[in-house]
Amino acid sequence: MIRPEAKRTLWRWREVLFGISISALGYLWVVSYFGLLRWLGIVLIIVGGALLFIGFQRGRFRSDQDGPGVLKVVEGQIAYFGPSEGGIAAISDISHISLVTRNRERCWQLEQKELATIYIPVTAKGTDDLFDAFATLPGLKIETMVQKLTQDTSRSILVWERSDISRSKNYLH
């Protein structure tokens, strides 16, 4: 059996561990074989390096704590269901993303044009899906977002702002 803390840590850094394994296999093929397997080993080292890079960013984004609420990202919408509050935001309608502290807990603040602001604790179940949802936003730099998330501060930090905020959408319904 494995301790729950160790299991959570391994799960948090799973892409990094997979990248290390792929790179190690590629290195083994490069130093041990000739011909086609050597070239495949070089490809595996490159793929493993890419997985390491992406996995390191995702691992820093994830939290290994259990916070309040559940988050779902489905078809371009972020839905948060918390114990006392919640909300739904279309990714295309988000105008600002900030990190704020509410009730002594770090939260994502998703501001929408003409709609209610949604606060999502960074430790809520399912917040891993926010990484991919936020990556689709134009102009958002993932590394900057991860750096701001890892900063230990109680003040509000603007993570992203839509550059075309003044645009108007014409909905049919």
Chimera marker file (.cmm) of the C-alpha trace (Angstrom):
<marker_set name="trace">
<marker id="1" x="0.000" y="0.000" z="0.000" r="1" g="1" b="0" radius="0.5"/>
<marker id="2" x="1.063" y="3.545" z="-0.625" r="1" g="1" b="0" radius="0.5"/>
<marker id="3" x="0.418" y="6.438" z="1.731" r="1" g="1" b="0" radius="0.5"/>
<marker id="4" x="-2.343" y="8.834" z="0.569" r="1" g="1" b="0" radius="0.5"/>
<marker id="5" x="0.022" y="11.839" z="0.676" r="1" g="1" b="0" radius="0.5"/>
<marker id="6" x="2.567" y="10.061" z="-1.507" r="1" g="1" b="0" radius="0.5"/>
<marker id="7" x="-0.165" y="8.943" z="-3.901" r="1" g="1" b="0" radius="0.5"/>
<marker id="8" x="-1.448" y="12.538" z="-4.245" r="1" g="1" b="0" radius="0.5"/>
<marker id="9" x="2.083" y="13.827" z="-4.866" r="1" g="1" b="0" radius="0.5"/>
<marker id="10" x="2.774" y="11.187" z="-7.515" r="1" g="1" b="0" radius="0.5"/>
<marker id="11" x="-0.573" y="11.942" z="-9.177" r="1" g="1" b="0" radius="0.5"/>
<marker id="12" x="0.147" y="15.683" z="-9.135" r="1" g="1" b="0" radius="0.5"/>
<marker id="13" x="3.451" y="15.194" z="-10.960" r="1" g="1" b="0" radius="0.5"/>
<marker id="14" x="2.373" y="12.289" z="-13.206" r="1" g="1" b="0" radius="0.5"/>
<marker id="15" x="3.302" y="13.951" z="-16.523" r="1" g="1" b="0" radius="0.5"/>
<marker id="16" x="6.784" y="14.758" z="-15.193" r="1" g="1" b="0" radius="0.5"/>
<marker id="17" x="7.294" y="11.149" z="-14.107" r="1" g="1" b="0" radius="0.5"/>
<marker id="18" x="6.039" y="9.897" z="-17.471" r="1" g="1" b="0" radius="0.5"/>
<marker id="19" x="8.355" y="12.341" z="-19.285" r="1" g="1" b="0" radius="0.5"/>
<marker id="20" x="11.331" y="11.114" z="-17.256" r="1" g="1" b="0" radius="0.5"/>
<marker id="21" x="10.440" y="7.496" z="-18.077" r="1" g="1" b="0" radius="0.5"/>
<marker id="22" x="10.070" y="8.198" z="-21.807" r="1" g="1" b="0" radius="0.5"/>
<marker id="23" x="13.347" y="10.157" z="-21.885" r="1" g="1" b="0" radius="0.5"/>
<marker id="24" x="15.166" y="7.408" z="-19.978" r="1" g="1" b="0" radius="0.5"/>
<marker id="25" x="13.929" y="4.772" z="-22.420" r="1" g="1" b="0" radius="0.5"/>
<marker id="26" x="15.002" y="6.974" z="-25.331" r="1" g="1" b="0" radius="0.5"/>
<marker id="27" x="18.440" y="7.489" z="-23.787" r="1" g="1" b="0" radius="0.5"/>
<marker id="28" x="18.791" y="3.733" z="-23.273" r="1" g="1" b="0" radius="0.5"/>
<marker id="29" x="17.984" y="3.121" z="-26.939" r="1" g="1" b="0" radius="0.5"/>
<marker id="30" x="20.411" y="5.831" z="-28.099" r="1" g="1" b="0" radius="0.5"/>
<marker id="31" x="23.378" y="4.426" z="-26.147" r="1" g="1" b="0" radius="0.5"/>
<marker id="32" x="22.561" y="0.723" z="-26.652" r="1" g="1" b="0" radius="0.5"/>
<marker id="33" x="21.397" y="0.322" z="-30.242" r="1" g="1" b="0" radius="0.5"/>
<marker id="34" x="22.251" y="1.380" z="-33.765" r="1" g="1" b="0" radius="0.5"/>
<marker id="35" x="20.082" y="2.144" z="-36.752" r="1" g="1" b="0" radius="0.5"/>
<marker id="36" x="16.359" y="2.695" z="-36.448" r="1" g="1" b="0" radius="0.5"/>
<marker id="37" x="16.105" y="2.202" z="-32.668" r="1" g="1" b="0" radius="0.5"/>
<marker id="38" x="18.769" y="4.844" z="-32.097" r="1" g="1" b="0" radius="0.5"/>
<marker id="39" x="16.732" y="7.367" z="-34.117" r="1" g="1" b="0" radius="0.5"/>
<marker id="40" x="13.560" y="6.355" z="-32.313" r="1" g="1" b="0" radius="0.5"/>
<marker id="41" x="15.453" y="6.885" z="-29.062" r="1" g="1" b="0" radius="0.5"/>
<marker id="42" x="16.268" y="10.456" z="-30.105" r="1" g="1" b="0" radius="0.5"/>
<marker id="43" x="12.586" y="11.039" z="-30.866" r="1" g="1" b="0" radius="0.5"/>
<marker id="44" x="11.644" y="9.601" z="-27.460" r="1" g="1" b="0" radius="0.5"/>
<marker id="45" x="14.110" y="11.924" z="-25.725" r="1" g="1" b="0" radius="0.5"/>
<marker id="46" x="12.534" y="14.928" z="-27.478" r="1" g="1" b="0" radius="0.5"/>
<marker id="47" x="8.985" y="13.768" z="-26.660" r="1" g="1" b="0" radius="0.5"/>
<marker id="48" x="9.997" y="13.071" z="-23.061" r="1" g="1" b="0" radius="0.5"/>
<marker id="49" x="11.514" y="16.545" z="-22.779" r="1" g="1" b="0" radius="0.5"/>
<marker id="50" x="8.288" y="18.115" z="-24.036" r="1" g="1" b="0" radius="0.5"/>
<marker id="51" x="6.290" y="16.071" z="-21.513" r="1" g="1" b="0" radius="0.5"/>
<marker id="52" x="8.669" y="17.208" z="-18.774" r="1" g="1" b="0" radius="0.5"/>
<marker id="53" x="8.139" y="20.854" z="-19.683" r="1" g="1" b="0" radius="0.5"/>
<marker id="54" x="4.352" y="20.592" z="-19.908" r="1" g="1" b="0" radius="0.5"/>
<marker id="55" x="4.133" y="18.343" z="-16.859" r="1" g="1" b="0" radius="0.5"/>
<marker id="56" x="6.196" y="20.735" z="-14.774" r="1" g="1" b="0" radius="0.5"/>
<marker id="57" x="3.813" y="23.595" z="-15.601" r="1" g="1" b="0" radius="0.5"/>
<marker id="58" x="0.744" y="21.459" z="-14.900" r="1" g="1" b="0" radius="0.5"/>
<marker id="59" x="2.225" y="20.134" z="-11.659" r="1" g="1" b="0" radius="0.5"/>
<marker id="60" x="2.862" y="23.645" z="-10.396" r="1" g="1" b="0" radius="0.5"/>
<marker id="61" x="-0.708" y="24.608" z="-11.361" r="1" g="1" b="0" radius="0.5"/>
<marker id="62" x="-2.324" y="21.685" z="-9.535" r="1" g="1" b="0" radius="0.5"/>
<marker id="63" x="-3.057" y="21.658" z="-5.845" r="1" g="1" b="0" radius="0.5"/>
<marker id="64" x="-2.788" y="18.535" z="-3.730" r="1" g="1" b="0" radius="0.5"/>
<marker id="65" x="-5.272" y="19.860" z="-1.172" r="1" g="1" b="0" radius="0.5"/>
<marker id="66" x="-8.983" y="19.181" z="-0.990" r="1" g="1" b="0" radius="0.5"/>
<marker id="67" x="-10.875" y="22.454" z="-1.059" r="1" g="1" b="0" radius="0.5"/>
<marker id="68" x="-14.556" y="23.305" z="-1.089" r="1" g="1" b="0" radius="0.5"/>
<marker id="69" x="-16.668" y="22.744" z="-4.171" r="1" g="1" b="0" radius="0.5"/>
<marker id="70" x="-16.467" y="20.990" z="-7.505" r="1" g="1" b="0" radius="0.5"/>
<marker id="71" x="-15.474" y="22.493" z="-10.836" r="1" g="1" b="0" radius="0.5"/>
<marker id="72" x="-16.419" y="21.207" z="-14.285" r="1" g="1" b="0" radius="0.5"/>
<marker id="73" x="-15.306" y="22.475" z="-17.688" r="1" g="1" b="0" radius="0.5"/>
<marker id="74" x="-17.673" y="21.319" z="-20.433" r="1" g="1" b="0" radius="0.5"/>
<marker id="75" x="-18.034" y="22.646" z="-23.984" r="1" g="1" b="0" radius="0.5"/>
<marker id="76" x="-16.449" y="26.029" z="-23.373" r="1" g="1" b="0" radius="0.5"/>
<marker id="77" x="-18.149" y="26.648" z="-20.043" r="1" g="1" b="0" radius="0.5"/>
<marker id="78" x="-16.668" y="26.687" z="-16.564" r="1" g="1" b="0" radius="0.5"/>
<marker id="79" x="-19.149" y="25.595" z="-13.893" r="1" g="1" b="0" radius="0.5"/>
<marker id="80" x="-18.338" y="25.845" z="-10.180" r="1" g="1" b="0" radius="0.5"/>
<marker id="81" x="-20.608" y="24.290" z="-7.574" r="1" g="1" b="0" radius="0.5"/>
<marker id="82" x="-19.574" y="25.364" z="-4.091" r="1" g="1" b="0" radius="0.5"/>
<marker id="83" x="-21.043" y="24.791" z="-0.642" r="1" g="1" b="0" radius="0.5"/>
<marker id="84" x="-22.385" y="28.350" z="-0.386" r="1" g="1" b="0" radius="0.5"/>
<marker id="85" x="-21.961" y="29.858" z="-3.851" r="1" g="1" b="0" radius="0.5"/>
<marker id="86" x="-21.224" y="28.942" z="-7.426" r="1" g="1" b="0" radius="0.5"/>
<marker id="87" x="-21.800" y="29.932" z="-10.989" r="1" g="1" b="0" radius="0.5"/>
<marker id="88" x="-21.251" y="29.261" z="-14.654" r="1" g="1" b="0" radius="0.5"/>
<marker id="89" x="-19.069" y="31.267" z="-17.032" r="1" g="1" b="0" radius="0.5"/>
<marker id="90" x="-18.596" y="30.837" z="-20.751" r="1" g="1" b="0" radius="0.5"/>
<marker id="91" x="-14.876" y="31.001" z="-21.493" r="1" g="1" b="0" radius="0.5"/>
<marker id="92" x="-15.564" y="33.411" z="-24.343" r="1" g="1" b="0" radius="0.5"/>
<marker id="93" x="-17.364" y="35.821" z="-21.961" r="1" g="1" b="0" radius="0.5"/>
<marker id="94" x="-14.588" y="36.075" z="-19.369" r="1" g="1" b="0" radius="0.5"/>
<marker id="95" x="-13.075" y="39.570" z="-19.334" r="1" g="1" b="0" radius="0.5"/>
<marker id="96" x="-10.627" y="39.343" z="-16.390" r="1" g="1" b="0" radius="0.5"/>
<marker id="97" x="-8.982" y="36.574" z="-14.397" r="1" g="1" b="0" radius="0.5"/>
<marker id="98" x="-7.456" y="37.430" z="-11.037" r="1" g="1" b="0" radius="0.5"/>
<marker id="99" x="-6.135" y="35.605" z="-8.005" r="1" g="1" b="0" radius="0.5"/>
<marker id="100" x="-7.702" y="36.950" z="-4.821" r="1" g="1" b="0" radius="0.5"/>
<marker id="101" x="-7.892" y="35.948" z="-1.185" r="1" g="1" b="0" radius="0.5"/>
<marker id="102" x="-11.400" y="35.423" z="0.200" r="1" g="1" b="0" radius="0.5"/>
<marker id="103" x="-12.039" y="34.043" z="3.682" r="1" g="1" b="0" radius="0.5"/>
<marker id="104" x="-8.301" y="33.307" z="4.072" r="1" g="1" b="0" radius="0.5"/>
<marker id="105" x="-8.319" y="31.144" z="0.922" r="1" g="1" b="0" radius="0.5"/>
<marker id="106" x="-6.823" y="31.778" z="-2.523" r="1" g="1" b="0" radius="0.5"/>
<marker id="107" x="-9.469" y="31.930" z="-5.240" r="1" g="1" b="0" radius="0.5"/>
<marker id="108" x="-9.683" y="32.424" z="-8.972" r="1" g="1" b="0" radius="0.5"/>
<marker id="109" x="-11.852" y="35.454" z="-9.695" r="1" g="1" b="0" radius="0.5"/>
<marker id="110" x="-13.523" y="35.179" z="-13.092" r="1" g="1" b="0" radius="0.5"/>
<marker id="111" x="-15.114" y="38.442" z="-14.164" r="1" g="1" b="0" radius="0.5"/>
<marker id="112" x="-17.615" y="38.441" z="-16.993" r="1" g="1" b="0" radius="0.5"/>
<marker id="113" x="-19.014" y="41.315" z="-18.956" r="1" g="1" b="0" radius="0.5"/>
<marker id="114" x="-22.520" y="42.100" z="-17.675" r="1" g="1" b="0" radius="0.5"/>
<marker id="115" x="-22.679" y="38.877" z="-15.631" r="1" g="1" b="0" radius="0.5"/>
<marker id="116" x="-21.870" y="37.905" z="-12.062" r="1" g="1" b="0" radius="0.5"/>
<marker id="117" x="-18.278" y="37.426" z="-10.947" r="1" g="1" b="0" radius="0.5"/>
<marker id="118" x="-17.404" y="33.849" z="-10.009" r="1" g="1" b="0" radius="0.5"/>
<marker id="119" x="-14.954" y="32.927" z="-7.241" r="1" g="1" b="0" radius="0.5"/>
<marker id="120" x="-13.368" y="29.472" z="-7.438" r="1" g="1" b="0" radius="0.5"/>
<marker id="121" x="-11.004" y="28.243" z="-4.681" r="1" g="1" b="0" radius="0.5"/>
<marker id="122" x="-7.690" y="27.103" z="-6.164" r="1" g="1" b="0" radius="0.5"/>
<marker id="123" x="-8.040" y="23.908" z="-4.101" r="1" g="1" b="0" radius="0.5"/>
<marker id="124" x="-11.532" y="22.979" z="-5.363" r="1" g="1" b="0" radius="0.5"/>
<marker id="125" x="-11.955" y="19.543" z="-6.878" r="1" g="1" b="0" radius="0.5"/>
<marker id="126" x="-11.498" y="19.660" z="-10.659" r="1" g="1" b="0" radius="0.5"/>
<marker id="127" x="-9.454" y="22.873" z="-10.872" r="1" g="1" b="0" radius="0.5"/>
<marker id="128" x="-6.893" y="20.951" z="-12.948" r="1" g="1" b="0" radius="0.5"/>
<marker id="129" x="-9.272" y="21.475" z="-15.870" r="1" g="1" b="0" radius="0.5"/>
<marker id="130" x="-8.832" y="25.247" z="-15.581" r="1" g="1" b="0" radius="0.5"/>
<marker id="131" x="-5.285" y="24.882" z="-16.955" r="1" g="1" b="0" radius="0.5"/>
<marker id="132" x="-6.596" y="23.768" z="-20.349" r="1" g="1" b="0" radius="0.5"/>
<marker id="133" x="-9.527" y="26.199" z="-20.262" r="1" g="1" b="0" radius="0.5"/>
<marker id="134" x="-7.272" y="29.164" z="-19.501" r="1" g="1" b="0" radius="0.5"/>
<marker id="135" x="-4.767" y="28.064" z="-22.161" r="1" g="1" b="0" radius="0.5"/>
<marker id="136" x="-7.380" y="28.801" z="-24.845" r="1" g="1" b="0" radius="0.5"/>
<marker id="137" x="-7.642" y="32.474" z="-23.852" r="1" g="1" b="0" radius="0.5"/>
<marker id="138" x="-5.935" y="34.845" z="-26.311" r="1" g="1" b="0" radius="0.5"/>
<marker id="139" x="-2.764" y="36.425" z="-24.980" r="1" g="1" b="0" radius="0.5"/>
<marker id="140" x="-2.571" y="34.419" z="-21.743" r="1" g="1" b="0" radius="0.5"/>
<marker id="141" x="0.988" y="33.359" z="-20.960" r="1" g="1" b="0" radius="0.5"/>
<marker id="142" x="0.893" y="30.028" z="-19.132" r="1" g="1" b="0" radius="0.5"/>
<marker id="143" x="4.269" y="30.465" z="-17.415" r="1" g="1" b="0" radius="0.5"/>
<marker id="144" x="3.265" y="33.878" z="-16.068" r="1" g="1" b="0" radius="0.5"/>
<marker id="145" x="-0.023" y="32.442" z="-14.788" r="1" g="1" b="0" radius="0.5"/>
<marker id="146" x="1.756" y="29.592" z="-13.003" r="1" g="1" b="0" radius="0.5"/>
<marker id="147" x="4.289" y="32.002" z="-11.457" r="1" g="1" b="0" radius="0.5"/>
<marker id="148" x="1.497" y="34.209" z="-10.134" r="1" g="1" b="0" radius="0.5"/>
<marker id="149" x="-0.304" y="31.177" z="-8.744" r="1" g="1" b="0" radius="0.5"/>
<marker id="150" x="2.768" y="30.056" z="-6.808" r="1" g="1" b="0" radius="0.5"/>
<marker id="151" x="3.348" y="33.507" z="-5.286" r="1" g="1" b="0" radius="0.5"/>
<marker id="152" x="2.435" y="33.515" z="-1.617" r="1" g="1" b="0" radius="0.5"/>
<marker id="153" x="0.562" y="36.764" z="-1.218" r="1" g="1" b="0" radius="0.5"/>
<marker id="154" x="-2.745" y="37.924" z="0.186" r="1" g="1" b="0" radius="0.5"/>
<marker id="155" x="-3.217" y="40.773" z="-2.290" r="1" g="1" b="0" radius="0.5"/>
<marker id="156" x="-5.180" y="40.574" z="-5.521" r="1" g="1" b="0" radius="0.5"/>
<marker id="157" x="-3.148" y="39.698" z="-8.636" r="1" g="1" b="0" radius="0.5"/>
<marker id="158" x="-4.417" y="40.263" z="-12.179" r="1" g="1" b="0" radius="0.5"/>
<marker id="159" x="-3.573" y="37.164" z="-14.222" r="1" g="1" b="0" radius="0.5"/>
<marker id="160" x="-5.235" y="37.987" z="-17.544" r="1" g="1" b="0" radius="0.5"/>
<marker id="161" x="-7.344" y="40.691" z="-19.114" r="1" g="1" b="0" radius="0.5"/>
<marker id="162" x="-9.168" y="40.492" z="-22.429" r="1" g="1" b="0" radius="0.5"/>
<marker id="163" x="-7.669" y="43.019" z="-24.841" r="1" g="1" b="0" radius="0.5"/>
<marker id="164" x="-10.948" y="43.603" z="-26.675" r="1" g="1" b="0" radius="0.5"/>
<marker id="165" x="-13.109" y="44.278" z="-23.615" r="1" g="1" b="0" radius="0.5"/>
<marker id="166" x="-15.169" y="46.976" z="-25.283" r="1" g="1" b="0" radius="0.5"/>
<marker id="167" x="-16.456" y="44.638" z="-27.962" r="1" g="1" b="0" radius="0.5"/>
<marker id="168" x="-20.155" y="44.026" z="-28.050" r="1" g="1" b="0" radius="0.5"/>
<marker id="169" x="-21.678" y="40.645" z="-28.686" r="1" g="1" b="0" radius="0.5"/>
<marker id="170" x="-24.948" y="40.307" z="-30.491" r="1" g="1" b="0" radius="0.5"/>
<marker id="171" x="-26.689" y="37.220" z="-29.218" r="1" g="1" b="0" radius="0.5"/>
<marker id="172" x="-29.584" y="35.738" z="-31.148" r="1" g="1" b="0" radius="0.5"/>
<marker id="173" x="-31.381" y="34.578" z="-28.021" r="1" g="1" b="0" radius="0.5"/>
<link id1="1" id2="2" r="1" g="1" b="0" radius="0.2"/>
<link id1="2" id2="3" r="1" g="1" b="0" radius="0.2"/>
<link id1="3" id2="4" r="1" g="1" b="0" radius="0.2"/>
<link id1="4" id2="5" r="1" g="1" b="0" radius="0.2"/>
<link id1="5" id2="6" r="1" g="1" b="0" radius="0.2"/>
<link id1="6" id2="7" r="1" g="1" b="0" radius="0.2"/>
<link id1="7" id2="8" r="1" g="1" b="0" radius="0.2"/>
<link id1="8" id2="9" r="1" g="1" b="0" radius="0.2"/>
<link id1="9" id2="10" r="1" g="1" b="0" radius="0.2"/>
<link id1="10" id2="11" r="1" g="1" b="0" radius="0.2"/>
<link id1="11" id2="12" r="1" g="1" b="0" radius="0.2"/>
<link id1="12" id2="13" r="1" g="1" b="0" radius="0.2"/>
<link id1="13" id2="14" r="1" g="1" b="0" radius="0.2"/>
<link id1="14" id2="15" r="1" g="1" b="0" radius="0.2"/>
<link id1="15" id2="16" r="1" g="1" b="0" radius="0.2"/>
<link id1="16" id2="17" r="1" g="1" b="0" radius="0.2"/>
<link id1="17" id2="18" r="1" g="1" b="0" radius="0.2"/>
<link id1="18" id2="19" r="1" g="1" b="0" radius="0.2"/>
<link id1="19" id2="20" r="1" g="1" b="0" radius="0.2"/>
<link id1="20" id2="21" r="1" g="1" b="0" radius="0.2"/>
<link id1="21" id2="22" r="1" g="1" b="0" radius="0.2"/>
<link id1="22" id2="23" r="1" g="1" b="0" radius="0.2"/>
<link id1="23" id2="24" r="1" g="1" b="0" radius="0.2"/>
<link id1="24" id2="25" r="1" g="1" b="0" radius="0.2"/>
<link id1="25" id2="26" r="1" g="1" b="0" radius="0.2"/>
<link id1="26" id2="27" r="1" g="1" b="0" radius="0.2"/>
<link id1="27" id2="28" r="1" g="1" b="0" radius="0.2"/>
<link id1="28" id2="29" r="1" g="1" b="0" radius="0.2"/>
<link id1="29" id2="30" r="1" g="1" b="0" radius="0.2"/>
<link id1="30" id2="31" r="1" g="1" b="0" radius="0.2"/>
<link id1="31" id2="32" r="1" g="1" b="0" radius="0.2"/>
<link id1="32" id2="33" r="1" g="1" b="0" radius="0.2"/>
<link id1="33" id2="34" r="1" g="1" b="0" radius="0.2"/>
<link id1="34" id2="35" r="1" g="1" b="0" radius="0.2"/>
<link id1="35" id2="36" r="1" g="1" b="0" radius="0.2"/>
<link id1="36" id2="37" r="1" g="1" b="0" radius="0.2"/>
<link id1="37" id2="38" r="1" g="1" b="0" radius="0.2"/>
<link id1="38" id2="39" r="1" g="1" b="0" radius="0.2"/>
<link id1="39" id2="40" r="1" g="1" b="0" radius="0.2"/>
<link id1="40" id2="41" r="1" g="1" b="0" radius="0.2"/>
<link id1="41" id2="42" r="1" g="1" b="0" radius="0.2"/>
<link id1="42" id2="43" r="1" g="1" b="0" radius="0.2"/>
<link id1="43" id2="44" r="1" g="1" b="0" radius="0.2"/>
<link id1="44" id2="45" r="1" g="1" b="0" radius="0.2"/>
<link id1="45" id2="46" r="1" g="1" b="0" radius="0.2"/>
<link id1="46" id2="47" r="1" g="1" b="0" radius="0.2"/>
<link id1="47" id2="48" r="1" g="1" b="0" radius="0.2"/>
<link id1="48" id2="49" r="1" g="1" b="0" radius="0.2"/>
<link id1="49" id2="50" r="1" g="1" b="0" radius="0.2"/>
<link id1="50" id2="51" r="1" g="1" b="0" radius="0.2"/>
<link id1="51" id2="52" r="1" g="1" b="0" radius="0.2"/>
<link id1="52" id2="53" r="1" g="1" b="0" radius="0.2"/>
<link id1="53" id2="54" r="1" g="1" b="0" radius="0.2"/>
<link id1="54" id2="55" r="1" g="1" b="0" radius="0.2"/>
<link id1="55" id2="56" r="1" g="1" b="0" radius="0.2"/>
<link id1="56" id2="57" r="1" g="1" b="0" radius="0.2"/>
<link id1="57" id2="58" r="1" g="1" b="0" radius="0.2"/>
<link id1="58" id2="59" r="1" g="1" b="0" radius="0.2"/>
<link id1="59" id2="60" r="1" g="1" b="0" radius="0.2"/>
<link id1="60" id2="61" r="1" g="1" b="0" radius="0.2"/>
<link id1="61" id2="62" r="1" g="1" b="0" radius="0.2"/>
<link id1="62" id2="63" r="1" g="1" b="0" radius="0.2"/>
<link id1="63" id2="64" r="1" g="1" b="0" radius="0.2"/>
<link id1="64" id2="65" r="1" g="1" b="0" radius="0.2"/>
<link id1="65" id2="66" r="1" g="1" b="0" radius="0.2"/>
<link id1="66" id2="67" r="1" g="1" b="0" radius="0.2"/>
<link id1="67" id2="68" r="1" g="1" b="0" radius="0.2"/>
<link id1="68" id2="69" r="1" g="1" b="0" radius="0.2"/>
<link id1="69" id2="70" r="1" g="1" b="0" radius="0.2"/>
<link id1="70" id2="71" r="1" g="1" b="0" radius="0.2"/>
<link id1="71" id2="72" r="1" g="1" b="0" radius="0.2"/>
<link id1="72" id2="73" r="1" g="1" b="0" radius="0.2"/>
<link id1="73" id2="74" r="1" g="1" b="0" radius="0.2"/>
<link id1="74" id2="75" r="1" g="1" b="0" radius="0.2"/>
<link id1="75" id2="76" r="1" g="1" b="0" radius="0.2"/>
<link id1="76" id2="77" r="1" g="1" b="0" radius="0.2"/>
<link id1="77" id2="78" r="1" g="1" b="0" radius="0.2"/>
<link id1="78" id2="79" r="1" g="1" b="0" radius="0.2"/>
<link id1="79" id2="80" r="1" g="1" b="0" radius="0.2"/>
<link id1="80" id2="81" r="1" g="1" b="0" radius="0.2"/>
<link id1="81" id2="82" r="1" g="1" b="0" radius="0.2"/>
<link id1="82" id2="83" r="1" g="1" b="0" radius="0.2"/>
<link id1="83" id2="84" r="1" g="1" b="0" radius="0.2"/>
<link id1="84" id2="85" r="1" g="1" b="0" radius="0.2"/>
<link id1="85" id2="86" r="1" g="1" b="0" radius="0.2"/>
<link id1="86" id2="87" r="1" g="1" b="0" radius="0.2"/>
<link id1="87" id2="88" r="1" g="1" b="0" radius="0.2"/>
<link id1="88" id2="89" r="1" g="1" b="0" radius="0.2"/>
<link id1="89" id2="90" r="1" g="1" b="0" radius="0.2"/>
<link id1="90" id2="91" r="1" g="1" b="0" radius="0.2"/>
<link id1="91" id2="92" r="1" g="1" b="0" radius="0.2"/>
<link id1="92" id2="93" r="1" g="1" b="0" radius="0.2"/>
<link id1="93" id2="94" r="1" g="1" b="0" radius="0.2"/>
<link id1="94" id2="95" r="1" g="1" b="0" radius="0.2"/>
<link id1="95" id2="96" r="1" g="1" b="0" radius="0.2"/>
<link id1="96" id2="97" r="1" g="1" b="0" radius="0.2"/>
<link id1="97" id2="98" r="1" g="1" b="0" radius="0.2"/>
<link id1="98" id2="99" r="1" g="1" b="0" radius="0.2"/>
<link id1="99" id2="100" r="1" g="1" b="0" radius="0.2"/>
<link id1="100" id2="101" r="1" g="1" b="0" radius="0.2"/>
<link id1="101" id2="102" r="1" g="1" b="0" radius="0.2"/>
<link id1="102" id2="103" r="1" g="1" b="0" radius="0.2"/>
<link id1="103" id2="104" r="1" g="1" b="0" radius="0.2"/>
<link id1="104" id2="105" r="1" g="1" b="0" radius="0.2"/>
<link id1="105" id2="106" r="1" g="1" b="0" radius="0.2"/>
<link id1="106" id2="107" r="1" g="1" b="0" radius="0.2"/>
<link id1="107" id2="108" r="1" g="1" b="0" radius="0.2"/>
<link id1="108" id2="109" r="1" g="1" b="0" radius="0.2"/>
<link id1="109" id2="110" r="1" g="1" b="0" radius="0.2"/>
<link id1="110" id2="111" r="1" g="1" b="0" radius="0.2"/>
<link id1="111" id2="112" r="1" g="1" b="0" radius="0.2"/>
<link id1="112" id2="113" r="1" g="1" b="0" radius="0.2"/>
<link id1="113" id2="114" r="1" g="1" b="0" radius="0.2"/>
<link id1="114" id2="115" r="1" g="1" b="0" radius="0.2"/>
<link id1="115" id2="116" r="1" g="1" b="0" radius="0.2"/>
<link id1="116" id2="117" r="1" g="1" b="0" radius="0.2"/>
<link id1="117" id2="118" r="1" g="1" b="0" radius="0.2"/>
<link id1="118" id2="119" r="1" g="1" b="0" radius="0.2"/>
<link id1="119" id2="120" r="1" g="1" b="0" radius="0.2"/>
<link id1="120" id2="121" r="1" g="1" b="0" radius="0.2"/>
<link id1="121" id2="122" r="1" g="1" b="0" radius="0.2"/>
<link id1="122" id2="123" r="1" g="1" b="0" radius="0.2"/>
<link id1="123" id2="124" r="1" g="1" b="0" radius="0.2"/>
<link id1="124" id2="125" r="1" g="1" b="0" radius="0.2"/>
<link id1="125" id2="126" r="1" g="1" b="0" radius="0.2"/>
<link id1="126" id2="127" r="1" g="1" b="0" radius="0.2"/>
<link id1="127" id2="128" r="1" g="1" b="0" radius="0.2"/>
<link id1="128" id2="129" r="1" g="1" b="0" radius="0.2"/>
<link id1="129" id2="130" r="1" g="1" b="0" radius="0.2"/>
<link id1="130" id2="131" r="1" g="1" b="0" radius="0.2"/>
<link id1="131" id2="132" r="1" g="1" b="0" radius="0.2"/>
<link id1="132" id2="133" r="1" g="1" b="0" radius="0.2"/>
<link id1="133" id2="134" r="1" g="1" b="0" radius="0.2"/>
<link id1="134" id2="135" r="1" g="1" b="0" radius="0.2"/>
<link id1="135" id2="136" r="1" g="1" b="0" radius="0.2"/>
<link id1="136" id2="137" r="1" g="1" b="0" radius="0.2"/>
<link id1="137" id2="138" r="1" g="1" b="0" radius="0.2"/>
<link id1="138" id2="139" r="1" g="1" b="0" radius="0.2"/>
<link id1="139" id2="140" r="1" g="1" b="0" radius="0.2"/>
<link id1="140" id2="141" r="1" g="1" b="0" radius="0.2"/>
<link id1="141" id2="142" r="1" g="1" b="0" radius="0.2"/>
<link id1="142" id2="143" r="1" g="1" b="0" radius="0.2"/>
<link id1="143" id2="144" r="1" g="1" b="0" radius="0.2"/>
<link id1="144" id2="145" r="1" g="1" b="0" radius="0.2"/>
<link id1="145" id2="146" r="1" g="1" b="0" radius="0.2"/>
<link id1="146" id2="147" r="1" g="1" b="0" radius="0.2"/>
<link id1="147" id2="148" r="1" g="1" b="0" radius="0.2"/>
<link id1="148" id2="149" r="1" g="1" b="0" radius="0.2"/>
<link id1="149" id2="150" r="1" g="1" b="0" radius="0.2"/>
<link id1="150" id2="151" r="1" g="1" b="0" radius="0.2"/>
<link id1="151" id2="152" r="1" g="1" b="0" radius="0.2"/>
<link id1="152" id2="153" r="1" g="1" b="0" radius="0.2"/>
<link id1="153" id2="154" r="1" g="1" b="0" radius="0.2"/>
<link id1="154" id2="155" r="1" g="1" b="0" radius="0.2"/>
<link id1="155" id2="156" r="1" g="1" b="0" radius="0.2"/>
<link id1="156" id2="157" r="1" g="1" b="0" radius="0.2"/>
<link id1="157" id2="158" r="1" g="1" b="0" radius="0.2"/>
<link id1="158" id2="159" r="1" g="1" b="0" radius="0.2"/>
<link id1="159" id2="160" r="1" g="1" b="0" radius="0.2"/>
<link id1="160" id2="161" r="1" g="1" b="0" radius="0.2"/>
<link id1="161" id2="162" r="1" g="1" b="0" radius="0.2"/>
<link id1="162" id2="163" r="1" g="1" b="0" radius="0.2"/>
<link id1="163" id2="164" r="1" g="1" b="0" radius="0.2"/>
<link id1="164" id2="165" r="1" g="1" b="0" radius="0.2"/>
<link id1="165" id2="166" r="1" g="1" b="0" radius="0.2"/>
<link id1="166" id2="167" r="1" g="1" b="0" radius="0.2"/>
<link id1="167" id2="168" r="1" g="1" b="0" radius="0.2"/>
<link id1="168" id2="169" r="1" g="1" b="0" radius="0.2"/>
<link id1="169" id2="170" r="1" g="1" b="0" radius="0.2"/>
<link id1="170" id2="171" r="1" g="1" b="0" radius="0.2"/>
<link id1="171" id2="172" r="1" g="1" b="0" radius="0.2"/>
<link id1="172" id2="173" r="1" g="1" b="0" radius="0.2"/>
</marker_set>
